[in-house]
Amino acid sequence: MSLLFFITIGYSQKSIQKFNEDKLLNRLEVLSSDKFEGRRTGEKGNDLARAYIIKEFKSLNLPGFNGKYEHSFSFDSRVGKFDANNILVEIKGTEFPDKYIVVSAHHDHLGISGDVIYNGADDDASGVSALFAFAEYLKQNPPKHSVILAAFDAEELGLRGAKYFVDKMKEETIVVNINMDMISRSSKNELYVVGSRYNKTLQEVITSFKNPTDTKLLVGHDGSDGKQDWTYASDHGPFHRANIPFLYFGNEDHAAYHKPTDDFKDITPKFYKNAVEIIVSVFRDIDNKSL
């Protein structure tokens, strides 16, 4: 019997979402396991994690962007020189093949300190596993705009992978970035979306959004509500600096943020599955517009 779950949203005949909820959780568990040693940029665990991510994309028959999965870059930082790798796949649009929606998450985390592994389940194995859910959905529902699924490297070292990508893509037309960072753990059952205030079309999408779940989607943490401003807090920041519209989805910081206790066993699975369903649904609403 197939393990593919069919998540149906009742308000539209065209809104059947298809992704594998069991695999969503399984991939998150694998990516945040000790095997990958915290996925720190430039270290063995990061190499192993990239190999796993590429294997999963290949299993879904998705081609690498411009013919390759890994896009390498190097940079100097105050803690050393690093060789890093973004992982990119592409799904061609049926109506607007030269306009890109970039759906992103970061595959790196903090590595090992002493004998303690920082597994980064929520931050951000959750976002990377959601990229595979997007891949499953897009194979069943071909997008109108071309989509790049991007697993960026070196987010924890200053959003380096996203900065490199935005610079390399400056001659291309990116109409929006949807970034996912920390979407699997919320005791309040609350998912935040940041970025709609900066773009009229995205504001209309979020304002009119019909939430298919019982998880609350909240607009905030965007400099308008007196809370911590997340406008530049993750890989959407370089897109915003380049005047590319963005939506960032994330849950609020928790006790395990950047701690070795950010483990799979403490995620909130129902919230996580709802969060991914929400984000895919918002993507669908954006893709249905002529951007």
C-alpha positions, -999 to +999 in steps of 0.1 A: +000+000+000+013+034-009+025+056+019+016+088+000-008+109+020-034+129+001-040+161+020-072+177+007-082+213+012-119+218+007-121+253-005-108+247-041-112+218-065-076+224-076-061+224-041-053+187-035-018+187-019+003+156-022+033+149-001+044+120+020+040+129+057+058+098+069+088+106+048+087+142+059+093+131+094+117+103+085+139+126+065+140+151+093+150+124+117+178+112+094+191+147+087+193+155+124+209+122+135+244+119+150+256+104+117+259+139+102+278+154+131+259+186+132+264+194+094+289+222+100+301+239+068+334+225+056+334+194+078+327+157+072+292+157+085+283+184+061+297+163+032+276+133+043+245+154+047+249+168+012+253+134-002+221+123+015+202+154+002+213+148-034+204+111-032+169+121-021+165+146-049+177+120-074+153+095-060+125+120-069+139+123-105+146+160-101+175+175-121+202+197-107+200+234-116+220+241-148+229+204-150+244+200-115+233+196-079+263+211-061+273+247-066+305+254-048+319+286-034+345+298-010+347+326+015+368+340+043+353+348+077+365+359+110+367+322+120+386+310+090+384+302+053+356+279+041+347+258+011+310+254+009+283+240-014+247+249-022+224+222-035+200+233-062+173+215-082+150+230-108+114+223-119+106+242-151+074+263-152+046+255-176+037+291-183+065+313-171+097+292-175+120+323-174+106+335-140+118+318-108+103+311-075+131+301-051+120+278-022+149+276+002+162+262+035+197+258+049+214+224+053+243+235+075+243+237+113+268+242+142+287+209+141+304+194+172+317+212+203+338+189+224+319+156+225+285+173+220+267+172+187+245+201+177+220+181+155+198+211+144+166+192+140+144+224+139+173+245+127+172+237+099+168+200+090+131+208+092+133+232+063+154+208+042+130+179+047+102+203+037+121+209+004+115+172-004+078+176+004+078+205-021+094+182-046+067+156-042+040+182-045+055+198-076+058+165-094+021+160-089+012+196-096+036+212-122+042+248-113+034+277-137+066+295-127+100+277-127+110+267-092+144+263-078+146+242-046+177+255-028+194+239+002+219+266+011+251+261+029+268+284+055+237+301+068+251+298+102+283+317+091+265+348+078+240+337+052+269+330+028+252+305+006+222+327+000+244+357-007+264+337-032+233+324-049+216+359-052+248+373-067+251+345-093+215+348-103+214+386-107+209+384-145+179+360-139+143+370-129+135+358-094+100+369-086+099+357-050+118+337-024+100+314+000+124+306+029+119+280+056+140+280+087+128+264+120+093+251+111+089+219+132+086+229+168+060+251+184+043+245+218+018+273+209+009+258+175+019+291+158+038+296+125+050+331+116+053+346+082+075+376+076+079+397+044+043+404+032+045+440+044+072+448+019+052+437-012+016+444-022+011+412-041+024+391-012+004+411+013-028+403-007-018+366-008-014+364+029-044+386+038-067+364+016-051+331+025-075+303+036-056+283+061-063+245+056-051+236+091-057+244+127-022+258+131-022+296+135-005+315+107+006+349+122+020+379+104+047+394+126+083+396+137+087+420+107+095+452+125+059+463+128+048+447+160+075+455+186+088+419+186+122+407+174+125+417+137+133+387+115+136+406+082+173+397+078+174+368+102+179+340+077+186+332+040+158+355+028+179+385+039+201+386+008+170+384-014+154+413+004+186+433+001+185+427-037+149+440-038+135+405-044+101+399-027+103+372+000+082+353+026+100+338+055+082+310+075+094+301+110+084+294+146+095+314+175+128+306+192+126+278+218+148+266+246+168+243+223+176+271+197+214+267+189+217+242+217+227+205+215+191+197+226+176+207+192+168+170+185+142+152+165+125+137+196+114+172+207+098+185+175+060+188+174+050+165+145+014+177+139+025+213+139+053+205+115+031+187+090+006+216+093+034+241+087+045+224+056+009+222+043+005+259+050+037+268+032+029+246+001-006+262+000+008+297+001+032+287-027+003+275-048-015+308-043+016+328-053+023+305-083-013+311-096-006+348-100+012+364-129+042+379-111 
